[in-house]
Amino acid sequence: MCYTTTRKISQSEHFEHLQSSEQYGFLREDLAVYKGFDYNMHLVDRPISDSHQTERVKMQWGFLPPYLKTEEDVKRFRFGYKDQGGKFHKGFTTLNATSEELLSKMYKDAALKRRCLIPVHGFYEWMHVMVVGKSGKLLKTPEKFPYLIKMRSDEEFSLAGIWQPWFNTETKETINTYAIVTTTANTLMKQIHNSRERMPTILPGDLANAWLHNNLADQDILDIANYQIASAEMIAIPLHKDFMKKENPHEQVVYKEAPELVYS
């Protein structure tokens, strides 16, 4: 899945981040790391009505269905709650929307009418590796090794997304919320995100434009949502396990326990 992203930021954006009450996974003058479970506001590209132009606006990462009415509803939805009998009901994680379910669950209306793009310079995933402990035996739980995944060009790229306005009936305010669309992993991401074999749907120019502006048929929406960019266009960099605490979070390290990646 895709729960952490990074983007190069301008000096003015850095100042905005400093003035904001929101918390960031990592913040430097030229770089920010965004953690999905912070439920912060992030930049999203969406089409301007009745035109082929786009606008870059802020939306909250974490799709909220319209049937939620209050902040308390949102809290229960995201984090779960106990009913009167003491039974705990698990919350929903809607930072991502799986491509296979876009037209069959709560995301259908947004997938048909409100598609967007999330601009990033990279995202992070953790490889799960079974390692040998001090006793000489395999540990029961795998070690997790973080990787930064970006384009070889080092340019900004677009993740497919869908968005939903959420109206707070108490404050009478509307917040636009979004989810990143994910697809099955390509050959590179299967090696890294080996626990679930998923990846965000990365859209090159023509597909990104079609995702935003075309009146797509249902099958076209699913076809684009399931698009897999070629592994050869990507690069994955192994990072320190506590990379967000480092002065240079993207410093590359070598893990002897992690298998060497194969690009194909």
N, C-alpha and C positions, 0 to 999 in steps of 0.2 A: 504494500500500500504506500501512499505518499502522505506523510504527516509532518514533514519538515522540509522547507525549501530555503533557498538563498537567492539574493539579488544584489547586484552592484547598485549603490545608491548615490545620488548627487549630494552636494553640500547642503542644498536647501532641504532635501529629504532627511538628511542626518539631523539637521536642526529641528525639523518637525518631530522626528522620533524622540529627540531629547526632551522636547516640550510636552510630549504626550504622556498620559498616565499609564499607557500600555507597557507591558514588559516584553522584552525580546530575548530570544535565545542567545544572540550575540549581536553586538552593535559596534561598528567601527565607522570612521568617517566615510569610507568608501564601500562598506559592506554591511549587510544585515542578514541574520539567520532567523527565520520565522518558524515557530513551533505551532502546529495546528491546534493542539489542545490548550493553547492560551486563548483561543477564540478572539483573536485581534482583527483589526481592519487592515486589508491589504489591497493593493492596486489590481484592478481587473479591467480588461478591455471588453467592451460590449458595443454592438451596433447602435448607431443613432437612428431612430425611427424613420422609415421611408427614405433611407439614403444608403449609400455604400460607404459611408464614413463611419469611423469608430470614435469612441471617447474612452478615456482612461479614468476610472472612478474608483472610489474605495468601497469595498464590501467586507462583511464579516465572514471569515472562513469558518464554515460550519452551517450547512444547509438546514433551514428551519421550515417545516411544513406549515401552511397557513392555518391549520386547525388549532395551533397553539395560540393562546390569547394573552398570557401574562408572563412576566419574568419567572415567576414560580413554575409555570408550565414548562418553560424552557429549561429551567434547572432540573426538574424531574425527568424531562425528556432526555437530556444529555448525561446526567449523572446517576439516574435511577432513583428509586424511592421505596420506602416500606409502606405497605398498605395497613389498614386498621388491624389486621390480624397478625402484623409483624412480618409478613412475607416480603422479601426484597424483590423488586422488579428491576431488572437490569436496564440501563439507559441505552441510547442509540448513538453510534458514532457516524456522523454524516459529513465528515471532512472529505470523504471520497464517495463517489457513486460508481459502482461497477458497471462496465459497459453492457454486460449481458442483462442487466436489470433496469436499464434506463427507461424502457417503455412498458414496464409491468408493475412498478411499485410507485412510491410517493414522488419519484422524480419525473414521471411521464409528462406532465404538463410543462414543466420547465424544459425538458429535452426537446419538446415540440416547438416551444415558443420563446424560450429565454436561454439561448446558448451564449457562452462567453469564452474568453481566453485568459489564462493567468500567466503573465510575463515573469520569467525566472531566468537566472543564470545557472541554476543547478538545483538538485534535490539530493536527499540523503537516504540511504538504506543500510540495513545491518545484516551482514552475513552470519549465519549460525553455523558454528563449527564444533564438533565433538572433540574435546582435547583430553590428553592424558594428565591426570593429577599427580601430586607428589608421591602417591602410593603406587604409581605405575599403572593404575587402572583408569579406564575412561570415566570422566565425571558424568553424573546423572543428567546434568543440564548443560546445554551448549554454551560456549563462549560467543559473545556477539562483537563483531568487528565492523565499525562504521566506515562507509564509503561515500565520497562525494561523487555524484554522477553529473556530468555536463557534456556539452557538445565539444567536439575536437576544435571547432572554430573559436571556442571561448566566447561566443556571441550569446546575446539574450535569445531565448526560445520560448515557445508558447505551449502551455498545457491546455487541453480541452477542459471546459467547465460548463456548468449549468448554474443558473441563479434563480433566487426566489425572494420577492419582497415579503417581509414579515412585519405585521402591524401589531403594535403593543396597545391593547385596548385600555390600559391604565394611563400610560403617558401620552397616548394618541400620536406616537412617533412611528415612522416606518424605517426599518433597517433592511437593507438588501444583503442577502446571505448567499453563499455559493459553496459548491462542492467541486473537487477535481475529479474528472473521469479517469478511471483506471481500466487497463486491459490486461490480457495475459502477457507474461514476460517474454521478451525476445531472448536470444541465446545468451547474451551478456547478462541480462538481469536475472535469468534463471540461476546463474552461478552466484549472484550476490543476494538477491531476495529469495534465497532457497527454501525459506520456511513456507512461503505462500505462492511464490512465482507470479507476482503481479508487478505492474509498473504503471506510472501515469501515461496517459495517451498524449504523446508529443506530436504536434501537427506542423508540418512544413508549410510554406507560404500558400500554395494553392488550396490545400485542404483546410488550413486555418481560415482562409477567406470564405470557402464554401460553408464551413461550420458556422460562421457568424452571419453570413448574408443571404444564403440561399434558402428558399422554401423547400426544405428537403422532405422527401418521402421517408416513411418509417424505416425502410431497409437502408436507405442512404445514411440516415442518422446512425444506425447500428454499425454500418460498414466503416464510417469515419471514426466512431467511438472505439472500434476494435482495431484501429490502425496501429501497426508496430513499426516504429522507425528502425532502420538498420543498425545493428550493433556497431558496425564499422564507423558510423558517424558519431559515436559516443566514446567517452573515456571515463573510467572509474578510478578514483584515487583513494587508497586506504588512508584513514586518518587516525589520530590518537583517539583512544576510547573516550577521553574527556576533552574532545577537540573544542567544544564551546567555551572552555575555560582558558584556552591558549591565546597568546597574543596574536599568533597567526593560526587561525583555526583550520586552514587548509594545508598545513604542513604535511607532506607525505611521509608515511612511515612504512616499514616492512614488517609483516607478521609472518614468522616462520610456520605458524600453525595454520594459516589460511592458504588454500591452494592458489596457484598462479592463475590469473584470469586468461581465458582464451577468447579472442575477438574473431568472430566469423560472420 
